[in-house]
Amino acid sequence: MRYISTRGNAPAEFFCDILLGGLAPDGGLYLPETYPRIDAAELSRWRGLSYADLAFAVLSKFITDIPAADLKAIVDRTYTAQVYRHARPGRSAADITPLTTLEPGLHLLELSNGPTLAFKDMAMQLLGNLFEYVLDKRGETINILGATSGDTGSAAEYAMRGKHNVKVFMLSPEGKMSAFQRAQMYSLEDANIYNIAVRGMFDDAQDIVKAVSNDAAFKAKYKIGAVNSINWARVAAQIVYYFKGYFEATTSNDQQVAFSVPSGNFGNICAGHIARQMGLPIARLVLATNENDVLDEFFKSGVYRPRKTAETRVTSSPSMDISKASNFERFVFDLVGRDPAVVAELWRQVDAGDSFDLRGTPYWASLPGFGFVSGRSTHADRLATIRRVWETYGTMVDTHTADGLKVALEQRQAGVPMVVLETAQPVKFAETIREALGRDPLRPADFEGIENLPQRVAVMAADADAVKAFVAERC
């Protein structure tokens, strides 16, 4: 299996080569040359596998340059009950991603039982083990530069802390994350972890990461890698839980399901799109946004209009406060018939601060075949959904999952199970939970008092040169 750039001006590479690099040299994102197809017999064999065995089966389709025995060992070390130990009361940690049925045909796929209580752990723990394996084999080091709007940063740092040959430089928007999220990141004392709070929004931090990654000389000199969802391995790992969620919500491979996905950077739902392209019987992919509704606007109008930083709203589902969705380029590559010249031109417009409009094109006419529908949720919707789910089902959900549930309820189809991807545990957004329910969220014992720990973070302007200097001084 080799990988190509969405913009067409980079050589095809194998998995281990793109694992360490992040963006392609031409500024594009890597995708497989072709998506592997899963037939009915193989789908039947996969039903009933443990999560680790299913992950090995799925990832083996995409990773052909790591010996099977080594990949199996990496996967088995990643997906254990010891790592994903924060399951809800009454759920088994051994399930890794338990399914909670709220009512017949409406389910939550729990993805936040990992070490940082967010779905990002599902891919990031694997990424940390893959990095360590490949770096050891090659005798190399890597300096990871990432950006986070909330959960990616802590998941990356917890996955990479203490890993030899790895340093992490994580950018976050100053004051825009919850107190719990900040504490998870800034309280880490590991010598290989560096936190940088930039004065601005997540999009400013993400733009810095892209600018540094596009500086070929700096990237090569300081061995810069990426853990954001621009890294293909993140998306590949997320494909696994769509298969697991499908098997949990159905009894037969003749059935179809819908997945509702709270969406910010489009990586989570992009994995669902790829699972569908592989042959998983997904009737609908329901994209849910918050007030930053760039993606909802596109799927309803055909216009992709990233907002300026000043237009991006700070909301109570902060991990979705994103106006330029990096992984959207991967989907558009498929939408335009995998024509890299078209993608390069569209993103030339985006990178120049403009929008693009696909209405009236054959690409827009083909969109219904990809199964996407969308909707948005506001703060008032969030509060109402959190209350409704608590009062009706006795289940507490975080703000982002509430956005997914709100849109899922609008998009349900008779006879098609709806699986909402849970994104985080409610304790990460305690202020909004208290506003909605008048009580504190449940908190795993591991995290008692985390907000009171000493914090270590550098604050600086949203300036790529300043970040480069910070990295260079420490490498």
Rosetta blueprint (number, residue, H / E / L):
1 M L
2 R E
3 Y E
4 I E
5 S E
6 T L
7 R L
8 G L
9 N L
10 A L
11 P L
12 A L
13 E E
14 F E
15 F H
16 C H
17 D H
18 I H
19 L H
20 L L
21 G L
22 G L
23 L L
24 A L
25 P L
26 D L
27 G L
28 G L
29 L L
30 Y E
31 L E
32 P E
33 E L
34 T L
35 Y L
36 P L
37 R L
38 I L
39 D L
40 A H
41 A H
42 E H
43 L H
44 S H
45 R H
46 W H
47 R L
48 G L
49 L L
50 S L
51 Y H
52 A H
53 D H
54 L H
55 A H
56 F H
57 A H
58 V H
59 L H
60 S L
61 K L
62 F L
63 I L
64 T L
65 D L
66 I L
67 P L
68 A H
69 A H
70 D H
71 L H
72 K H
73 A H
74 I H
75 V H
76 D H
77 R H
78 T H
79 Y L
80 T L
81 A L
82 Q L
83 V L
84 Y L
85 R L
86 H L
87 A L
88 R L
89 P L
90 G L
91 R L
92 S L
93 A H
94 A H
95 D H
96 I L
97 T L
98 P L
99 L E
100 T E
101 T E
102 L E
103 E E
104 P L
105 G L
106 L E
107 H E
108 L E
109 L E
110 E L
111 L L
112 S L
113 N L
114 G L
115 P L
116 T L
117 L L
118 A E
119 F L
120 K L
121 D H
122 M H
123 A H
124 M H
125 Q H
126 L H
127 L H
128 G H
129 N H
130 L H
131 F H
132 E H
133 Y H
134 V H
135 L H
136 D H
137 K H
138 R H
139 G L
140 E L
141 T L
142 I E
143 N E
144 I E
145 L E
146 G E
147 A E
148 T L
149 S L
150 G L
151 D H
152 T H
153 G H
154 S H
155 A H
156 A H
157 E H
158 Y H
159 A H
160 M H
161 R L
162 G L
163 K L
164 H L
165 N L
166 V E
167 K E
168 V E
169 F E
170 M E
171 L E
172 S E
173 P E
174 E L
175 G L
176 K L
177 M L
178 S L
179 A H
180 F H
181 Q H
182 R H
183 A H
184 Q H
185 M H
186 Y H
187 S L
188 L L
189 E L
190 D L
191 A L
192 N L
193 I E
194 Y E
195 N E
196 I E
197 A E
198 V E
199 R E
200 G L
201 M L
202 F H
203 D H
204 D H
205 A H
206 Q H
207 D H
208 I H
209 V H
210 K H
211 A H
212 V H
213 S H
214 N L
215 D L
216 A H
217 A H
218 F H
219 K H
220 A H
221 K H
222 Y L
223 K L
224 I E
225 G E
226 A L
227 V L
228 N L
229 S L
230 I L
231 N L
232 W H
233 A H
234 R H
235 V H
236 A H
237 A H
238 Q H
239 I H
240 V H
241 Y H
242 Y H
243 F H
244 K H
245 G H
246 Y H
247 F H
248 E H
249 A H
250 T L
251 T L
252 S L
253 N L
254 D L
255 Q L
256 Q L
257 V E
258 A E
259 F E
260 S E
261 V E
262 P E
263 S L
264 G L
265 N L
266 F L
267 G H
268 N H
269 I H
270 C H
271 A H
272 G H
273 H H
274 I H
275 A H
276 R H
277 Q H
278 M H
279 G L
280 L L
281 P L
282 I E
283 A E
284 R E
285 L E
286 V E
287 L E
288 A E
289 T E
290 N L
291 E L
292 N L
293 D L
294 V H
295 L H
296 D H
297 E H
298 F H
299 F H
300 K H
301 S H
302 G L
303 V E
304 Y E
305 R L
306 P L
307 R L
308 K L
309 T H
310 A H
311 E H
312 T L
313 R L
314 V L
315 T L
316 S L
317 S L
318 P H
319 S H
320 M H
321 D L
322 I L
323 S L
324 K L
325 A L
326 S L
327 N L
328 F H
329 E H
330 R H
331 F H
332 V H
333 F H
334 D H
335 L H
336 V L
337 G L
338 R L
339 D L
340 P H
341 A H
342 V H
343 V H
344 A H
345 E H
346 L H
347 W H
348 R H
349 Q H
350 V H
351 D H
352 A L
353 G L
354 D L
355 S L
356 F E
357 D E
358 L L
359 R L
360 G L
361 T L
362 P H
363 Y H
364 W H
365 A H
366 S H
367 L H
368 P H
369 G H
370 F H
371 G L
372 F E
373 V E
374 S E
375 G E
376 R E
377 S L
378 T L
379 H H
380 A H
381 D H
382 R H
383 L H
384 A H
385 T H
386 I H
387 R H
388 R H
389 V H
390 W H
391 E H
392 T H
393 Y H
394 G L
395 T L
396 M L
397 V L
398 D L
399 T H
400 H H
401 T H
402 A H
403 D H
404 G H
405 L H
406 K H
407 V H
408 A H
409 L H
410 E H
411 Q H
412 R L
413 Q L
414 A L
415 G L
416 V L
417 P L
418 M E
419 V E
420 V E
421 L E
422 E L
423 T L
424 A E
425 Q L
426 P H
427 V H
428 K H
429 F H
430 A H
431 E H
432 T H
433 I H
434 R H
435 E H
436 A H
437 L H
438 G L
439 R L
440 D L
441 P L
442 L L
443 R L
444 P L
445 A H
446 D H
447 F H
448 E L
449 G L
450 I H
451 E H
452 N H
453 L L
454 P L
455 Q L
456 R L
457 V L
458 A E
459 V E
460 M E
461 A E
462 A L
463 D L
464 A H
465 D H
466 A H
467 V H
468 K H
469 A H
470 F H
471 V H
472 A H
473 E H
474 R H
475 C L
